[in-house]
Amino acid sequence: MPADLAEIERMIEAALPGAAVEVIDETGSGDHLRATVSAAQFEGLSRLDQHRLVKAAVKQRFDDGTIHALSLKTGLPG
Amino acid sequence: MADTELKQKIEELIAANPVLLFMKGTPEMPRCGFSMRVVQVLDSLDVEYGAIDVLPALQPLREVTAEISDWQTFPQLYVNGELLGGADIIEEMFDSGELAEALGVEQPEAAPAAAAPPAQSPPLQIE
């Protein structure tokens, strides 16, 4: 089952309300995704912690095998 | 719960190697596109590093690194005992010069050309 990109976006937005989230299927295989996330909640956090927040938001889809890899680019809005 | 003996061994390795890469495959033969990207970055910085192939014990090592540094995907690059990041963060830090600084080496000229752009190098395997 390929990942539902809109669902992944919603999961990230739910964890980080107000965030700008874009998820794309990087390889066309449906399980290697790339997400770009800008969120005010990232203020003061290291990149590692920013990535941890996003990965935690979609952990369920990693655990059930829907997603194999999620490349991330995170940053503050604007 | 991670295997305590393995966890202790990994903690010792992290402490003993100033630059240590946990990767899928070996630097000579990476078995995953993400791991390959970090190897390319380290090679272009001409830095000495230790490398551990996680594939023979993938799940136990996931559990161990989850406990040590709250990070479960590979590659993982440790510098001076601290997790610096996975492939995305390492590439970002390389492009910005932060990685060279963290490693105490010179940023190579025309640095970004050394690492293949992700679009041309899709992951070969799961992260």
N, CA and C atoms of all chains as a GROMACS GRO file, in nm:
protein
  615
    1MET      N    1   0.084  -0.121   0.000
    1MET     CA    2   0.000   0.000   0.000
    1MET      C    3   0.087   0.125   0.000
    2PRO      N    4   0.081   0.205  -0.107
    2PRO     CA    5   0.156   0.330  -0.103
    2PRO      C    6   0.098   0.424   0.004
    3ALA      N    7   0.185   0.509   0.054
    3ALA     CA    8   0.140   0.602   0.159
    3ALA      C    9   0.041   0.702   0.100
    4ASP      N   10  -0.053   0.742   0.182
    4ASP     CA   11  -0.148   0.846   0.147
    4ASP      C   12  -0.082   0.980   0.184
    5LEU      N   13  -0.033   1.051   0.083
    5LEU     CA   14   0.045   1.173   0.110
    5LEU      C   15  -0.035   1.276   0.189
    6ALA      N   16  -0.164   1.287   0.155
    6ALA     CA   17  -0.249   1.383   0.226
    6ALA      C   18  -0.264   1.345   0.373
    7GLU      N   19  -0.271   1.214   0.398
    7GLU     CA   20  -0.283   1.171   0.538
    7GLU      C   21  -0.154   1.202   0.614
    8ILE      N   22  -0.041   1.179   0.550
    8ILE     CA   23   0.087   1.209   0.616
    8ILE      C   24   0.095   1.359   0.647
    9GLU      N   25   0.053   1.440   0.551
    9GLU     CA   26   0.052   1.585   0.576
    9GLU      C   27  -0.038   1.619   0.695
   10ARG      N   28  -0.155   1.558   0.698
   10ARG     CA   29  -0.248   1.585   0.809
   10ARG      C   30  -0.188   1.543   0.943
   11MET      N   31  -0.117   1.430   0.946
   11MET     CA   32  -0.058   1.383   1.072
   11MET      C   33   0.046   1.483   1.123
   12ILE      N   34   0.124   1.537   1.029
   12ILE     CA   35   0.227   1.634   1.070
   12ILE      C   36   0.160   1.764   1.115
   13GLU      N   37   0.057   1.807   1.040
   13GLU     CA   38  -0.013   1.930   1.077
   13GLU      C   39  -0.083   1.917   1.212
   14ALA      N   40  -0.133   1.796   1.241
   14ALA     CA   41  -0.201   1.775   1.368
   14ALA      C   42  -0.102   1.787   1.484
   15ALA      N   43   0.022   1.740   1.461
   15ALA     CA   44   0.122   1.746   1.568
   15ALA      C   45   0.180   1.887   1.582
   16LEU      N   46   0.178   1.961   1.471
   16LEU     CA   47   0.237   2.096   1.471
   16LEU      C   48   0.133   2.194   1.413
   17PRO      N   49   0.034   2.229   1.493
   17PRO     CA   50  -0.073   2.315   1.441
   17PRO      C   51  -0.018   2.445   1.382
   18GLY      N   52  -0.066   2.479   1.264
   18GLY     CA   53  -0.022   2.602   1.200
   18GLY      C   54   0.098   2.584   1.109
   19ALA      N   55   0.155   2.465   1.108
   19ALA     CA   56   0.274   2.442   1.026
   19ALA      C   57   0.239   2.437   0.879
   20ALA      N   58   0.336   2.478   0.795
   20ALA     CA   59   0.322   2.460   0.651
   20ALA      C   60   0.391   2.329   0.616
   21VAL      N   61   0.316   2.237   0.558
   21VAL     CA   62   0.368   2.103   0.534
   21VAL      C   63   0.349   2.064   0.388
   22GLU      N   64   0.456   2.014   0.329
   22GLU     CA   65   0.441   1.960   0.194
   22GLU      C   66   0.508   1.824   0.190
   23VAL      N   67   0.435   1.725   0.144
   23VAL     CA   68   0.491   1.589   0.137
   23VAL      C   69   0.487   1.543  -0.008
   24ILE      N   70   0.598   1.497  -0.056
   24ILE     CA   71   0.600   1.444  -0.192
   24ILE      C   72   0.653   1.301  -0.192
   25ASP      N   73   0.616   1.228  -0.294
   25ASP     CA   74   0.663   1.091  -0.314
   25ASP      C   75   0.792   1.103  -0.395
   26GLU      N   76   0.905   1.079  -0.328
   26GLU     CA   77   1.033   1.112  -0.389
   26GLU      C   78   1.071   1.020  -0.504
   27THR      N   79   1.036   0.896  -0.494
   27THR     CA   80   1.085   0.801  -0.593
   27THR      C   81   0.974   0.740  -0.680
   28GLY      N   82   0.850   0.776  -0.648
   28GLY     CA   83   0.739   0.717  -0.723
   28GLY      C   84   0.700   0.580  -0.671
   29SER      N   85   0.770   0.535  -0.566
   29SER     CA   86   0.742   0.403  -0.512
   29SER      C   87   0.635   0.409  -0.403
   30GLY      N   88   0.604   0.531  -0.358
   30GLY     CA   89   0.500   0.546  -0.257
   30GLY      C   90   0.545   0.523  -0.115
   31ASP      N   91   0.671   0.481  -0.095
   31ASP     CA   92   0.715   0.459   0.043
   31ASP      C   93   0.843   0.536   0.080
   32HIS      N   94   0.898   0.609  -0.017
   32HIS     CA   95   1.011   0.697   0.013
   32HIS      C   96   0.963   0.840  -0.006
   33LEU      N   97   0.930   0.904   0.104
   33LEU     CA   98   0.869   1.036   0.097
   33LEU      C   99   0.967   1.146   0.135
   34ARG      N  100   0.935   1.266   0.089
   34ARG     CA  101   1.014   1.382   0.128
   34ARG      C  102   0.918   1.487   0.181
   35ALA      N  103   0.945   1.537   0.300
   35ALA     CA  104   0.857   1.637   0.359
   35ALA      C  105   0.933   1.766   0.386
   36THR      N  106   0.869   1.876   0.352
   36THR     CA  107   0.922   2.008   0.387
   36THR      C  108   0.826   2.067   0.489
   37VAL      N  109   0.878   2.101   0.605
   37VAL     CA  110   0.792   2.146   0.714
   37VAL      C  111   0.845   2.277   0.772
   38SER      N  112   0.762   2.381   0.769
   38SER     CA  113   0.797   2.506   0.837
   38SER      C  114   0.701   2.524   0.952
   39ALA      N  115   0.754   2.543   1.071
   39ALA     CA  116   0.667   2.556   1.187
   39ALA      C  117   0.727   2.649   1.290
   40ALA      N  118   0.641   2.731   1.348
   40ALA     CA  119   0.686   2.823   1.454
   40ALA      C  120   0.733   2.744   1.576
   41GLN      N  121   0.678   2.621   1.591
   41GLN     CA  122   0.716   2.537   1.707
   41GLN      C  123   0.864   2.496   1.702
   42PHE      N  124   0.929   2.513   1.588
   42PHE     CA  125   1.070   2.474   1.576
   42PHE      C  126   1.165   2.575   1.639
   43GLU      N  127   1.112   2.691   1.670
   43GLU     CA  128   1.193   2.798   1.730
   43GLU      C  129   1.274   2.746   1.848
   44GLY      N  130   1.404   2.768   1.842
   44GLY     CA  131   1.489   2.730   1.955
   44GLY      C  132   1.529   2.584   1.958
   45LEU      N  133   1.479   2.505   1.862
   45LEU     CA  134   1.513   2.363   1.861
   45LEU      C  135   1.626   2.335   1.762
   46SER      N  136   1.709   2.236   1.795
   46SER     CA  137   1.812   2.193   1.701
   46SER      C  138   1.744   2.122   1.584
   47ARG      N  139   1.817   2.107   1.474
   47ARG     CA  140   1.760   2.034   1.360
   47ARG      C  141   1.720   1.893   1.402
   48LEU      N  142   1.804   1.832   1.486
   48LEU     CA  143   1.771   1.697   1.532
   48LEU      C  144   1.636   1.693   1.600
   49ASP      N  145   1.613   1.790   1.689
   49ASP     CA  146   1.486   1.791   1.761
   49ASP      C  147   1.369   1.825   1.668
   50GLN      N  148   1.393   1.910   1.569
   50GLN     CA  149   1.288   1.940   1.471
   50GLN      C  150   1.250   1.812   1.396
   51HIS      N  151   1.352   1.736   1.355
   51HIS     CA  152   1.325   1.611   1.283
   51HIS      C  153   1.256   1.510   1.374
   52ARG      N  154   1.297   1.508   1.502
   52ARG     CA  155   1.235   1.413   1.595
   52ARG      C  156   1.085   1.441   1.606
   53LEU      N  157   1.048   1.569   1.612
   53LEU     CA  158   0.906   1.604   1.624
   53LEU      C  159   0.827   1.554   1.503
   54VAL      N  160   0.881   1.575   1.384
   54VAL     CA  161   0.809   1.535   1.263
   54VAL      C  162   0.802   1.383   1.254
   55LYS      N  163   0.913   1.317   1.283
   55LYS     CA  164   0.912   1.170   1.273
   55LYS      C  165   0.817   1.109   1.376
   56ALA      N  166   0.811   1.171   1.494
   56ALA     CA  167   0.719   1.119   1.597
   56ALA      C  168   0.575   1.131   1.549
   57ALA      N  169   0.546   1.236   1.474
   57ALA     CA  170   0.409   1.260   1.428
   57ALA      C  171   0.362   1.151   1.331
   58VAL      N  172   0.456   1.092   1.258
   58VAL     CA  173   0.417   0.992   1.159
   58VAL      C  174   0.467   0.852   1.194
   59LYS      N  175   0.507   0.836   1.320
   59LYS     CA  176   0.566   0.710   1.365
   59LYS      C  177   0.479   0.589   1.330
   60GLN      N  178   0.347   0.608   1.348
   60GLN     CA  179   0.253   0.500   1.320
   60GLN      C  180   0.272   0.444   1.178
   61ARG      N  181   0.296   0.531   1.083
   61ARG     CA  182   0.309   0.487   0.944
   61ARG      C  183   0.447   0.426   0.916
   62PHE      N  184   0.544   0.456   1.001
   62PHE     CA  185   0.673   0.386   0.993
   62PHE      C  186   0.655   0.246   1.052
   63ASP      N  187   0.589   0.245   1.168
   63ASP     CA  188   0.576   0.118   1.240
   63ASP      C  189   0.494   0.016   1.162
   64ASP      N  190   0.393   0.064   1.088
   64ASP     CA  191   0.311  -0.033   1.014
   64ASP      C  192   0.368  -0.062   0.875
   65GLY      N  193   0.484  -0.002   0.847
   65GLY     CA  194   0.554  -0.036   0.723
   65GLY      C  195   0.509   0.042   0.600
   66THR      N  196   0.415   0.137   0.618
   66THR     CA  197   0.368   0.215   0.503
   66THR      C  198   0.480   0.300   0.446
   67ILE      N  199   0.558   0.361   0.536
   67ILE     CA  200   0.670   0.446   0.494
   67ILE      C  201   0.801   0.377   0.528
   68HIS      N  202   0.891   0.375   0.433
   68HIS     CA  203   1.024   0.320   0.461
   68HIS      C  204   1.124   0.430   0.489
   69ALA      N  205   1.106   0.544   0.425
   69ALA     CA  206   1.200   0.654   0.446
   69ALA      C  207   1.129   0.786   0.431
   70LEU      N  208   1.167   0.879   0.514
   70LEU     CA  209   1.111   1.013   0.507
   70LEU      C  210   1.226   1.112   0.514
   71SER      N  211   1.257   1.174   0.400
   71SER     CA  212   1.359   1.278   0.401
   71SER      C  213   1.293   1.405   0.450
   72LEU      N  214   1.367   1.481   0.529
   72LEU     CA  215   1.306   1.598   0.591
   72LEU      C  216   1.386   1.723   0.568
   73LYS      N  217   1.313   1.831   0.544
   73LYS     CA  218   1.374   1.963   0.549
   73LYS      C  219   1.284   2.045   0.639
   74THR      N  220   1.342   2.090   0.749
   74THR     CA  221   1.260   2.162   0.846
   74THR      C  222   1.316   2.302   0.866
   75GLY      N  223   1.229   2.392   0.907
   75GLY     CA  224   1.276   2.527   0.933
   75GLY      C  225   1.165   2.612   0.991
   76LEU      N  226   1.201   2.735   1.020
   76LEU     CA  227   1.103   2.830   1.074
   76LEU      C  228   1.026   2.892   0.958
   77PRO      N  229   0.904   2.935   0.984
   77PRO     CA  230   0.826   2.997   0.877
   77PRO      C  231   0.890   3.127   0.829
   78GLY      N  232   0.866   3.159   0.704
   78GLY     CA  233   0.914   3.285   0.648
   78GLY      C  234   1.052   3.274   0.603
   79MET      N  235   1.289  -0.288   2.512
   79MET     CA  236   1.414  -0.275   2.589
   79MET      C  237   1.531  -0.321   2.503
   80ALA      N  238   1.629  -0.236   2.492
   80ALA     CA  239   1.747  -0.273   2.413
   80ALA      C  240   1.834  -0.371   2.492
   81ASP      N  241   1.907  -0.451   2.420
   81ASP     CA  242   2.003  -0.544   2.475
   81ASP      C  243   2.112  -0.464   2.549
   82THR      N  244   2.125  -0.487   2.680
   82THR     CA  245   2.217  -0.403   2.758
   82THR      C  246   2.363  -0.421   2.718
   83GLU      N  247   2.398  -0.545   2.686
   83GLU     CA  248   2.537  -0.571   2.649
   83GLU      C  249   2.573  -0.500   2.518
   84LEU      N  250   2.480  -0.509   2.421
   84LEU     CA  251   2.502  -0.443   2.292
   84LEU      C  252   2.506  -0.292   2.312
   85LYS      N  253   2.416  -0.242   2.395
   85LYS     CA  254   2.410  -0.098   2.419
   85LYS      C  255   2.542  -0.049   2.477
   86GLN      N  256   2.596  -0.125   2.572
   86GLN     CA  257   2.723  -0.086   2.634
   86GLN      C  258   2.836  -0.085   2.530
   87LYS      N  259   2.835  -0.187   2.444
   87LYS     CA  260   2.937  -0.196   2.340
   87LYS      C  261   2.928  -0.074   2.246
   88ILE      N  262   2.806  -0.040   2.210
   88ILE     CA  263   2.786   0.073   2.118
   88ILE      C  264   2.828   0.204   2.184
   89GLU      N  265   2.793   0.219   2.312
   89GLU     CA  266   2.834   0.341   2.383
   89GLU      C  267   2.985   0.353   2.388
   90GLU      N  268   3.053   0.238   2.407
   90GLU     CA  269   3.200   0.240   2.410
   90GLU      C  270   3.257   0.279   2.273
   91LEU      N  271   3.195   0.227   2.167
   91LEU     CA  272   3.242   0.260   2.033
   91LEU      C  273   3.224   0.409   2.002
   92ILE      N  274   3.109   0.462   2.044
   92ILE     CA  275   3.082   0.604   2.020
   92ILE      C  276   3.184   0.690   2.096
   93ALA      N  277   3.216   0.647   2.217
   93ALA     CA  278   3.312   0.723   2.298
   93ALA      C  279   3.454   0.713   2.241
   94ALA      N  280   3.485   0.597   2.181
   94ALA     CA  281   3.622   0.573   2.137
   94ALA      C  282   3.653   0.630   1.998
   95ASN      N  283   3.548   0.658   1.920
   95ASN     CA  284   3.569   0.706   1.784
   95ASN      C  285   3.519   0.850   1.770
   96PRO      N  286   3.610   0.944   1.749
   96PRO     CA  287   3.568   1.085   1.738
   96PRO      C  288   3.466   1.107   1.626
   97VAL      N  289   3.480   1.032   1.518
   97VAL     CA  290   3.382   1.042   1.409
   97VAL      C  291   3.340   0.899   1.376
   98LEU      N  292   3.213   0.870   1.400
   98LEU     CA  293   3.165   0.733   1.383
   98LEU      C  294   3.034   0.733   1.305
   99LEU      N  295   3.032   0.655   1.198
   99LEU     CA  296   2.914   0.647   1.114
   99LEU      C  297   2.850   0.508   1.125
  100PHE      N  298   2.722   0.509   1.163
  100PHE     CA  299   2.642   0.386   1.156
  100PHE      C  300   2.573   0.389   1.020
  101MET      N  301   2.596   0.287   0.941
  101MET     CA  302   2.544   0.290   0.804
  101MET      C  303   2.499   0.152   0.760
  102LYS      N  304   2.425   0.152   0.648
  102LYS     CA  305   2.388   0.025   0.587
  102LYS      C  306   2.493  -0.007   0.481
  103GLY      N  307   2.566  -0.116   0.503
  103GLY     CA  308   2.677  -0.150   0.415
  103GLY      C  309   2.806  -0.093   0.469
  104THR      N  310   2.905  -0.084   0.381
  104THR     CA  311   3.036  -0.033   0.420
  104THR      C  312   3.068   0.089   0.334
  105PRO      N  313   3.166   0.172   0.377
  105PRO     CA  314   3.203   0.288   0.295
  105PRO      C  315   3.239   0.248   0.152
  106GLU      N  316   3.302   0.131   0.137
  106GLU     CA  317   3.340   0.085   0.003
  106GLU      C  318   3.218   0.038  -0.074
  107MET      N  319   3.120  -0.017  -0.004
  107MET     CA  320   3.001  -0.069  -0.070
  107MET      C  321   2.874  -0.038   0.011
  108PRO      N  322   2.832   0.088   0.003
  108PRO     CA  323   2.709   0.125   0.076
  108PRO      C  324   2.589   0.049   0.019
  109ARG      N  325   2.498   0.010   0.108
  109ARG     CA  326   2.383  -0.068   0.064
  109ARG      C  327   2.254   0.013   0.070
  110CYS      N  328   2.269   0.145   0.079
  110CYS     CA  329   2.152   0.231   0.090
  110CYS      C  330   2.192   0.369   0.041
  111GLY      N  331   2.105   0.432  -0.034
  111GLY     CA  332   2.136   0.564  -0.092
  111GLY      C  333   2.166   0.669   0.013
  112PHE      N  334   2.095   0.663   0.126
  112PHE     CA  335   2.116   0.763   0.230
  112PHE      C  336   2.255   0.747   0.292
  113SER      N  337   2.292   0.621   0.319
  113SER     CA  338   2.424   0.595   0.375
  113SER      C  339   2.533   0.638   0.277
  114MET      N  340   2.508   0.612   0.148
  114MET     CA  341   2.605   0.649   0.047
  114MET      C  342   2.627   0.800   0.044
  115ARG      N  343   2.520   0.875   0.064
  115ARG     CA  344   2.533   1.020   0.061
  115ARG      C  345   2.622   1.071   0.174
  116VAL      N  346   2.608   1.012   0.292
  116VAL     CA  347   2.692   1.056   0.405
  116VAL      C  348   2.837   1.016   0.382
  117VAL      N  349   2.859   0.896   0.327
  117VAL     CA  350   2.996   0.854   0.294
  117VAL      C  351   3.060   0.952   0.196
  118GLN      N  352   2.983   0.994   0.094
  118GLN     CA  353   3.036   1.088  -0.005
  118GLN      C  354   3.075   1.220   0.060
  119VAL      N  355   2.990   1.266   0.153
  119VAL     CA  356   3.019   1.391   0.221
  119VAL      C  357   3.148   1.378   0.303
  120LEU      N  358   3.158   1.269   0.381
  120LEU     CA  359   3.277   1.252   0.466
  120LEU      C  360   3.402   1.237   0.380
  121ASP      N  361   3.391   1.164   0.270
  121ASP     CA  362   3.506   1.146   0.184
  121ASP      C  363   3.549   1.279   0.123
  122SER      N  364   3.451   1.362   0.087
  122SER     CA  365   3.488   1.489   0.023
  122SER      C  366   3.553   1.583   0.126
  123LEU      N  367   3.525   1.560   0.253
  123LEU     CA  368   3.590   1.641   0.357
  123LEU      C  369   3.724   1.580   0.398
  124ASP      N  370   3.753   1.462   0.342
  124ASP     CA  371   3.880   1.396   0.368
  124ASP      C  372   3.902   1.374   0.518
  125VAL      N  373   3.799   1.327   0.584
  125VAL     CA  374   3.807   1.310   0.728
  125VAL      C  375   3.814   1.160   0.759
  126GLU      N  376   3.889   1.127   0.865
  126GLU     CA  377   3.895   0.986   0.905
  126GLU      C  378   3.775   0.953   0.991
  127TYR      N  379   3.714   0.839   0.965
  127TYR     CA  380   3.598   0.802   1.046
  127TYR      C  381   3.587   0.652   1.059
  128GLY      N  382   3.524   0.611   1.166
  128GLY     CA  383   3.492   0.470   1.183
  128GLY      C  384   3.354   0.445   1.124
  129ALA      N  385   3.332   0.326   1.071
  129ALA     CA  386   3.202   0.295   1.014
  129ALA      C  387   3.154   0.159   1.066
  130ILE      N  388   3.028   0.154   1.101
  130ILE     CA  389   2.968   0.029   1.147
  130ILE      C  390   2.854  -0.007   1.054
  131ASP      N  391   2.859  -0.127   1.001
  131ASP     CA  392   2.750  -0.175   0.916
  131ASP      C  393   2.638  -0.226   1.009
  132VAL      N  394   2.522  -0.162   1.000
  132VAL     CA  395   2.412  -0.198   1.091
  132VAL      C  396   2.329  -0.315   1.040
  133LEU      N  397   2.346  -0.351   0.913
  133LEU     CA  398   2.256  -0.450   0.853
  133LEU      C  399   2.255  -0.586   0.926
  134PRO      N  400   2.370  -0.635   0.972
  134PRO     CA  401   2.365  -0.765   1.038
  134PRO      C  402   2.284  -0.766   1.168
  135ALA      N  403   2.260  -0.649   1.226
  135ALA     CA  404   2.185  -0.645   1.352
  135ALA      C  405   2.093  -0.523   1.354
  136LEU      N  406   2.017  -0.510   1.247
  136LEU     CA  407   1.941  -0.386   1.227
  136LEU      C  408   1.844  -0.356   1.341
  137GLN      N  409   1.759  -0.451   1.376
  137GLN     CA  410   1.657  -0.422   1.476
  137GLN      C  411   1.717  -0.399   1.615
  138PRO      N  412   1.810  -0.485   1.661
  138PRO     CA  413   1.872  -0.456   1.792
  138PRO      C  414   1.941  -0.319   1.794
  139LEU      N  415   2.003  -0.280   1.682
  139LEU     CA  416   2.074  -0.152   1.681
  139LEU      C  417   1.975  -0.034   1.678
  140ARG      N  418   1.861  -0.055   1.611
  140ARG     CA  419   1.756   0.048   1.618
  140ARG      C  420   1.715   0.073   1.762
  141GLU      N  421   1.696  -0.037   1.836
  141GLU     CA  422   1.652  -0.025   1.975
  141GLU      C  423   1.759   0.044   2.059
  142VAL      N  424   1.884   0.008   2.034
  142VAL     CA  425   1.993   0.069   2.110
  142VAL      C  426   2.004   0.219   2.082
  143THR      N  427   2.001   0.256   1.954
  143THR     CA  428   2.018   0.399   1.923
  143THR      C  429   1.894   0.479   1.963
  144ALA      N  430   1.779   0.413   1.964
  144ALA     CA  431   1.659   0.483   2.013
  144ALA      C  432   1.680   0.523   2.158
  145GLU      N  433   1.744   0.434   2.236
  145GLU     CA  434   1.766   0.464   2.377
  145GLU      C  435   1.880   0.564   2.396
  146ILE      N  436   1.986   0.548   2.316
  146ILE     CA  437   2.102   0.635   2.335
  146ILE      C  438   2.073   0.777   2.289
  147SER      N  439   2.010   0.790   2.171
  147SER     CA  440   1.996   0.924   2.116
  147SER      C  441   1.859   0.953   2.055
  148ASP      N  442   1.759   0.871   2.090
  148ASP     CA  443   1.624   0.897   2.043
  148ASP      C  444   1.619   0.908   1.891
  149TRP      N  445   1.689   0.818   1.823
  149TRP     CA  446   1.696   0.821   1.677
  149TRP      C  447   1.703   0.677   1.628
  150GLN      N  448   1.617   0.639   1.536
  150GLN     CA  449   1.610   0.497   1.501
  150GLN      C  450   1.642   0.466   1.356
  151THR      N  451   1.662   0.568   1.276
  151THR     CA  452   1.691   0.539   1.136
  151THR      C  453   1.841   0.553   1.109
  152PHE      N  454   1.886   0.486   1.006
  152PHE     CA  455   2.027   0.492   0.968
  152PHE      C  456   2.038   0.550   0.828
  153PRO      N  457   2.146   0.622   0.797
  153PRO     CA  458   2.270   0.641   0.874
  153PRO      C  459   2.254   0.735   0.994
  154GLN      N  460   2.351   0.724   1.084
  154GLN     CA  461   2.364   0.817   1.196
  154GLN      C  462   2.512   0.851   1.208
  155LEU      N  463   2.541   0.980   1.215
  155LEU     CA  464   2.679   1.023   1.230
  155LEU      C  465   2.700   1.082   1.370
  156TYR      N  466   2.796   1.023   1.442
  156TYR     CA  467   2.831   1.073   1.575
  156TYR      C  468   2.965   1.144   1.567
  157VAL      N  469   2.971   1.262   1.624
  157VAL     CA  470   3.096   1.336   1.630
  157VAL      C  471   3.123   1.374   1.776
  158ASN      N  472   3.239   1.335   1.823
  158ASN     CA  473   3.277   1.358   1.962
  158ASN      C  474   3.167   1.313   2.059
  159GLY      N  475   3.115   1.194   2.031
  159GLY     CA  476   3.020   1.134   2.123
  159GLY      C  477   2.876   1.177   2.110
  160GLU      N  478   2.850   1.273   2.020
  160GLU     CA  479   2.713   1.324   2.007
  160GLU      C  480   2.657   1.290   1.869
  161LEU      N  481   2.529   1.255   1.864
  161LEU     CA  482   2.464   1.237   1.735
  161LEU      C  483   2.452   1.373   1.666
  162LEU      N  484   2.505   1.378   1.543
  162LEU     CA  485   2.496   1.503   1.466
  162LEU      C  486   2.373   1.498   1.377
  163GLY      N  487   2.345   1.383   1.319
  163GLY     CA  488   2.225   1.374   1.237
  163GLY      C  489   2.226   1.255   1.145
  164GLY      N  490   2.118   1.244   1.067
  164GLY     CA  491   2.108   1.146   0.961
  164GLY      C  492   2.146   1.214   0.829
  165ALA      N  493   2.112   1.150   0.717
  165ALA     CA  494   2.158   1.200   0.587
  165ALA      C  495   2.113   1.344   0.559
  166ASP      N  496   1.987   1.375   0.588
  166ASP     CA  497   1.936   1.510   0.555
  166ASP      C  498   2.014   1.618   0.630
  167ILE      N  499   2.028   1.598   0.761
  167ILE     CA  500   2.094   1.699   0.844
  167ILE      C  501   2.242   1.710   0.808
  168ILE      N  502   2.306   1.596   0.784
  168ILE     CA  503   2.448   1.597   0.750
  168ILE      C  504   2.470   1.673   0.619
  169GLU      N  505   2.382   1.650   0.520
  169GLU     CA  506   2.398   1.721   0.393
  169GLU      C  507   2.375   1.871   0.409
  170GLU      N  508   2.273   1.905   0.488
  170GLU     CA  509   2.248   2.048   0.513
  170GLU      C  510   2.368   2.113   0.581
  171MET      N  511   2.422   2.042   0.681
  171MET     CA  512   2.536   2.097   0.755
  171MET      C  513   2.661   2.105   0.668
  172PHE      N  514   2.672   2.010   0.575
  172PHE     CA  515   2.784   2.012   0.482
  172PHE      C  516   2.773   2.134   0.391
  173ASP      N  517   2.655   2.154   0.333
  173ASP     CA  518   2.635   2.265   0.241
  173ASP      C  519   2.660   2.400   0.308
  174SER      N  520   2.624   2.410   0.436
  174SER     CA  521   2.637   2.539   0.504
  174SER      C  522   2.776   2.559   0.564
  175GLY      N  523   2.859   2.454   0.562
  175GLY     CA  524   2.992   2.465   0.620
  175GLY      C  525   2.997   2.428   0.768
  176GLU      N  526   2.879   2.404   0.827
  176GLU     CA  527   2.876   2.369   0.970
  176GLU      C  528   2.943   2.235   0.997
  177LEU      N  529   2.933   2.144   0.901
  177LEU     CA  530   2.990   2.011   0.923
  177LEU      C  531   3.143   2.018   0.929
  178ALA      N  532   3.201   2.092   0.833
  178ALA     CA  533   3.346   2.107   0.833
  178ALA      C  534   3.392   2.167   0.965
  179GLU      N  535   3.313   2.263   1.013
  179GLU     CA  536   3.347   2.328   1.140
  179GLU      C  537   3.340   2.228   1.256
  180ALA      N  538   3.231   2.149   1.258
  180ALA     CA  539   3.214   2.051   1.366
  180ALA      C  540   3.325   1.947   1.364
  181LEU      N  541   3.376   1.918   1.244
  181LEU     CA  542   3.480   1.816   1.231
  181LEU      C  543   3.620   1.876   1.241
  182GLY      N  544   3.627   2.009   1.241
  182GLY     CA  545   3.756   2.075   1.250
  182GLY      C  546   3.839   2.059   1.124
  183VAL      N  547   3.774   2.057   1.007
  183VAL     CA  548   3.847   2.048   0.881
  183VAL      C  549   3.809   2.166   0.792
  184GLU      N  550   3.885   2.181   0.683
  184GLU     CA  551   3.858   2.288   0.587
  184GLU      C  552   3.739   2.250   0.501
  185GLN      N  553   3.653   2.346   0.475
  185GLN     CA  554   3.546   2.324   0.379
  185GLN      C  555   3.607   2.319   0.239
  186PRO      N  556   3.585   2.211   0.164
  186PRO     CA  557   3.643   2.206   0.030
  186PRO      C  558   3.579   2.311  -0.059
  187GLU      N  559   3.655   2.359  -0.156
  187GLU     CA  560   3.598   2.456  -0.251
  187GLU      C  561   3.502   2.383  -0.343
  188ALA      N  562   3.402   2.454  -0.390
  188ALA     CA  563   3.297   2.394  -0.474
  188ALA      C  564   3.237   2.273  -0.405
  189ALA      N  565   3.215   2.289  -0.276
  189ALA     CA  566   3.172   2.178  -0.193
  189ALA      C  567   3.045   2.107  -0.240
  190PRO      N  568   2.938   2.180  -0.273
  190PRO     CA  569   2.812   2.110  -0.300
  190PRO      C  570   2.823   2.013  -0.417
  191ALA      N  571   2.917   2.037  -0.508
  191ALA     CA  572   2.929   1.948  -0.624
  191ALA      C  573   2.974   1.809  -0.582
  192ALA      N  574   3.038   1.799  -0.468
  192ALA     CA  575   3.091   1.671  -0.425
  192ALA      C  576   2.981   1.571  -0.392
  193ALA      N  577   2.872   1.621  -0.338
  193ALA     CA  578   2.762   1.531  -0.304
  193ALA      C  579   2.661   1.534  -0.418
  194ALA      N  580   2.623   1.418  -0.464
  194ALA     CA  581   2.526   1.411  -0.574
  194ALA      C  582   2.393   1.468  -0.528
  195PRO      N  583   2.328   1.549  -0.609
  195PRO     CA  584   2.198   1.600  -0.568
  195PRO      C  585   2.099   1.485  -0.551
  196PRO      N  586   2.014   1.494  -0.451
  196PRO     CA  587   1.924   1.382  -0.419
  196PRO      C  588   1.840   1.337  -0.539
  197ALA      N  589   1.803   1.432  -0.625
  197ALA     CA  590   1.716   1.396  -0.736
  197ALA      C  591   1.781   1.293  -0.827
  198GLN      N  592   1.917   1.299  -0.835
  198GLN     CA  593   1.984   1.206  -0.924
  198GLN      C  594   2.026   1.079  -0.852
  199SER      N  595   2.006   1.076  -0.724
  199SER     CA  596   2.052   0.961  -0.649
  199SER      C  597   1.942   0.914  -0.556
  200PRO      N  598   1.839   0.853  -0.609
  200PRO     CA  599   1.730   0.807  -0.526
  200PRO      C  600   1.778   0.698  -0.431
  201PRO      N  601   1.716   0.687  -0.317
  201PRO     CA  602   1.759   0.586  -0.220
  201PRO      C  603   1.751   0.447  -0.282
  202LEU      N  604   1.851   0.366  -0.254
  202LEU     CA  605   1.853   0.232  -0.311
  202LEU      C  606   1.775   0.136  -0.224
  203GLN      N  607   1.759   0.176  -0.097
  203GLN     CA  608   1.702   0.083  -0.002
  203GLN      C  609   1.635   0.162   0.109
  204ILE      N  610   1.565   0.094   0.195
  204ILE     CA  611   1.497   0.165   0.303
  204ILE      C  612   1.597   0.231   0.395
  205GLU      N  613   1.555   0.342   0.452
  205GLU     CA  614   1.643   0.409   0.546
  205GLU      C  615   1.639   0.334   0.677
   0.00000   0.00000   0.00000
